[in-house]
């Protein structure tokens, strides 16, 4: 069985990849196919995240175990088959390729092709130019500052009252669910 993934970026509007890969291949092979298709260096730390429909990250698949004390399951790219965590068309994932800035690709499993085998992942479609793999943190901060400046002046009261009022807190006493 084959999986077809569509991969896009929120940084570059016209960028799109489509990767075809066997469902019994590993996340590491998918990672390498993506990195090779966009010309990125394989020596950077990156991770996949299996996501909910609203892109909320649920499960991380990483290159190496980083927290020996964790009681959570650790999914390693080299050991985890795609079919272990992906079963349905429409499954959403992200591929975080820049840990410093949190930059990532958004992925969706677009199609399951049954009764086919593929020995090596295949980039079926590539449009546009991928964003730079790594960017200077100062350049990233400037872009973020510019983006938030577009929100306008929210005013000093945006985050709530700036003063502490002891009377407000004492009026909450005796209300069910509010601790003293």
C-alpha positions in Angstrom: 0.0 0.0 0.0 1.2 3.5 -0.9 0.7 6.8 0.9 0.6 10.1 -1.1 1.5 13.1 1.1 1.0 16.8 0.1 3.4 19.2 1.8 3.1 22.9 1.9 4.6 25.9 3.8 3.0 28.8 5.5 6.1 30.9 4.5 6.0 30.4 0.8 2.7 30.6 -0.9 3.4 28.8 -4.1 5.5 25.9 -2.6 4.1 22.4 -2.8 5.5 18.9 -2.7 3.9 15.5 -3.3 5.7 12.5 -2.0 4.7 8.9 -2.7 6.0 6.4 -0.2 5.2 2.8 0.9 3.1 2.6 4.0 5.5 0.1 5.5 8.4 2.5 5.1 9.8 4.5 8.1 9.4 8.1 9.1 13.1 8.4 8.6 12.8 7.5 4.9 9.9 10.0 4.6 12.1 12.6 6.3 15.0 12.0 3.9 12.7 12.1 0.9 11.4 15.5 2.0 14.9 16.9 2.8 16.3 15.6 -0.5 13.4 17.1 -2.5 13.9 20.5 -1.1 17.7 20.4 -0.9 18.0 20.6 2.8 20.9 19.3 4.9 20.2 16.0 6.7 22.4 17.0 9.7 19.8 19.2 11.4 17.5 18.0 14.2 13.8 17.7 13.1 10.6 16.0 14.0 7.3 14.9 12.7 4.1 15.6 14.7 0.9 13.7 14.1 -1.9 16.3 14.4 -5.6 16.5 15.0 -7.8 18.0 12.3 -7.2 21.5 13.7 -3.4 21.0 13.6 -3.1 20.5 17.3 0.1 18.4 17.8 -0.7 14.9 19.3 2.3 12.6 18.8 5.9 13.4 18.1 8.1 11.2 16.0 11.7 12.3 16.5 15.2 11.3 15.4 16.6 10.5 18.8 15.3 10.0 22.3 16.0 13.2 24.2 14.2 12.6 27.6 15.2 9.3 29.3 13.0 10.0 32.3 9.8 10.4 30.3 7.0 8.0 30.9 5.5 8.8 27.5 6.0 6.5 24.5 8.9 7.6 22.4 8.5 7.2 18.7 11.8 7.2 16.8 11.9 7.9 13.0 14.2 5.0 12.3 12.0 2.5 14.1 8.5 3.7 13.4 6.6 2.7 10.3 4.3 5.2 8.7 1.5 2.6 9.0 2.0 2.5 12.8 0.6 6.0 13.2 -1.1 6.9 9.9 -4.1 5.0 8.8 -6.6 7.4 7.1 -6.7 9.7 4.2 -6.8 13.3 5.4 -4.4 12.6 8.3 -2.6 15.8 9.2 1.1 16.0 10.2 3.7 18.7 10.6 7.4 18.3 9.9 9.4 20.7 12.0 12.6 21.3 10.2 13.9 24.3 12.2 13.7 23.8 16.0 15.2 27.2 16.9 12.3 29.1 15.3 9.7 26.4 15.2 9.3 26.6 11.4 7.6 23.6 9.8 5.9 22.1 6.8 2.3 21.2 6.9 1.4 17.8 5.5 -1.7 15.9 4.7 -2.0 12.3 3.6 -4.0 12.8 0.5 -4.4 9.3 -0.9 -4.0 5.6 -0.1 -3.1 3.5 -3.1 -3.8 -0.2 -2.5 -2.1 -3.2 -4.1 1.0 -1.3 -5.0 4.6 -1.4 -3.6 7.3 1.2 -3.9 10.9 0.4 -3.0 12.0 4.0 -2.7 10.1 7.1 -1.9 9.3 9.3 -4.9 8.8 13.0 -5.2 5.9 13.1 -7.7 5.4 16.9 -7.8 7.4 19.9 -6.8 6.2 23.5 -7.2 7.8 26.7 -6.1 10.9 27.1 -4.0 11.0 25.8 -0.4 11.8 28.3 2.4 15.4 28.5 3.6 16.1 25.6 5.9 17.7 27.8 8.6 17.3 31.5 9.1 19.2 33.9 11.4 17.2 34.3 14.6 17.5 38.1 14.4 16.0 38.1 10.9 13.2 35.8 12.2 12.5 38.1 15.2 12.3 41.1 12.8 9.8 39.3 10.6 7.7 38.4 13.7 7.9 42.0 15.0 6.7 43.2 11.6 3.9 40.7 11.6 2.7 41.7 15.1 3.0 45.4 14.3 0.2 44.9 11.7 -2.2 44.0 14.6 -2.3 47.7 15.5 -2.3 49.3 18.9 -4.3 47.1 21.2 -4.0 49.5 24.1 -2.7 49.1 27.6 -5.9 47.5 28.9 -5.8 44.6 26.4 -4.4 42.2 29.0 -6.9 43.3 31.7 -6.7 45.6 34.6 -3.3 46.7 35.6 -4.2 47.2 39.3 -4.8 44.7 42.0 -8.1 45.1 43.9 -8.4 43.1 47.1 -12.2 43.7 47.2 -12.6 41.9 43.9 -11.0 38.8 45.3 -12.9 38.8 48.6 -16.2 39.0 46.7 -15.4 35.5 45.2 -15.3 33.9 48.6 -18.1 31.3 49.1 -18.7 30.8 45.4 -18.6 27.1 44.6 -15.5 26.1 42.7 -13.5 29.1 43.9 -10.8 28.2 46.4 -10.0 30.5 49.3 
